[in-house]
Each structure stands twice: as structure tokens, then as C-alpha cells.
Amino acid sequence: MAEVAPKNGEYMDGKLWFQRKGSVVTIGMTNAAIEELGAVQSIEFPEEGDDFTKNEVVLTVDGSNGRLEVISPATGIIQEVNTTAQQDPDRVTEDPVEEGWLVKLEIEDTSDLQELA
């Protein structure tokens, strides 16, 4: 399995990582979440342009051992959905940082993220 979080990433609940670049946050799964879920069977992605409030469920990942609800770390709008992971959910477990990240969220207020750091 490839690296499970970016070197300069931060963590949410030990199951998700996020990486900030300006007002955009990339969100992905950690090794702990991948091991807990087992083989990823499906991912229910949002649409680009969808807006979410802080702590709202953004997407769900179904695995052979259960389901993970990915929550938004801040209020914002989905800027990008990882189409590679959408077409091939195995990419999430095989390369969770480079090719298996989940979504990019453009956040409204970066102070929302300070609670997570």
C-alpha cells in the first residue's frame, strides 16, 4: 500500500486526512480507515458545485467490513471530485494520496480548520 497521508497533511478522527492549499482542502482516507473498511466496494460521491456545511456528510464509502461517512471539515463547495477514484474505487486503497484522494472542497472560512489542527 502506498503512503496513506500527505507529508504535510493533517488528520480528522484518525480516519481521514486533509491537506490545505489556500482555501482548497483535499480530503482522503487514512490507513486506519482503509484497514477498518476492508475492500472498497463503492463510493457515493457528491457533485462538483454541491455545498456543504461543517460536519455535514459529504460522501460515503462502502467496504467489505462496513461504511465510512466522510464529513466536511468546514463549510464550503465541492471544487473537484476525484474521477479516477470514482471510476476505480480500488485506487483509494492502492494509492490514497496521489490517485485515491476523494474530494477537494473550497472552504468559506479557514478558521473552521483550526479546530482540527
N, C-alpha and C positions, 0 to 999 in steps of 0.2 A: 504494500500500500504506500502511496506517495505521502509527502508531507501533508499534515492534517490541519494546519492553520498557517497563515502568512506569518513571516518572522516578526513583522510589526503589527500583527493583529491583536485584537482584544477578544475577550470571551463573555458570553452570556450564559449563565446557568450551566456551564461546563459542556453543553451540548451544541452550542452554536458559536461561531466566531464571526467577527465583523472587522472590516478594515475601512478606515476613513480616508477619503481623498477630497478635501474641500467639503462641500455639502453633500457628497455622494458616499453612501455606505454600501459596501459589498457584503453580503451575508452568505455563510456556508455552514456546513456541519463539521463537528469535531470528530476525532477518532472514537470518543466515548459514545456519541450518538450513533455513529455508524455501527459499532460493535453491538450496541443495545438493540438496534433495529434489525440487524441481520441483512439479508439481501434486499436491496431496494426494489420494490415491485412497481410502484407508481408514485408520481409526484403531481399534485394538483396545484398548478401554477396560477398566479393572478395574471391579469392582462397588463401590458405596459400602459401607463397612464392612470391605473387604478390608484386611489388614495386610501391611506390607512392612518389610523390614529395610533399613538404609542400604546403598546401592549395588545394590540389587535392581532388576530391570527392572519398572517399574510399568505401562507401556503401550508399544505400538509404533505408529509412524506410517509407512504405506507411501505413497511418492510415485512419480512417473513416473521418477525417477532413482535410486531406492533406498529404503532403510528406515532409520528412526531409532528406536533403543531409548531410551526415557526412563527414567532411573534415579532412584531415590529419594535425595534429598539427606540423609535422616535416617530413623531408624526411626519408623514411625507407622501411622496408619489413614486410609484414604481417607474424607474427610468429605463430599466432593462431586465429582461428575463433571459436566463441562460438557455438558449435554444439547443445547444449541444446536450445539456442535461435533460432538457425536455424531450428530445428525440431518443436519447440513450441514457436512461436513469442510472445505469452501471457506472457512468463517468463520475457520479457523486462519490462513490466509494473508491474507485480506482485512482482518482486524481482530484480530491476535494478542494484544492486551492486553485490550480491553474485552469482546469477544464470543468470541474464539478461544483463550482460555486453556484448559488441558487438564484439570487436576485440582486439588483442594485436599486437602492432606494435614495431618492433625493430628499433630504430632510429639510424641514422648515426651520428648526431651532436646534443648533448644535449643543445647547446646554442640556437637552434631553439625554445626550450620550454621556455626560459627565457622571451620572449616577452609576453607569455600567463600568466605568474605567477603574 
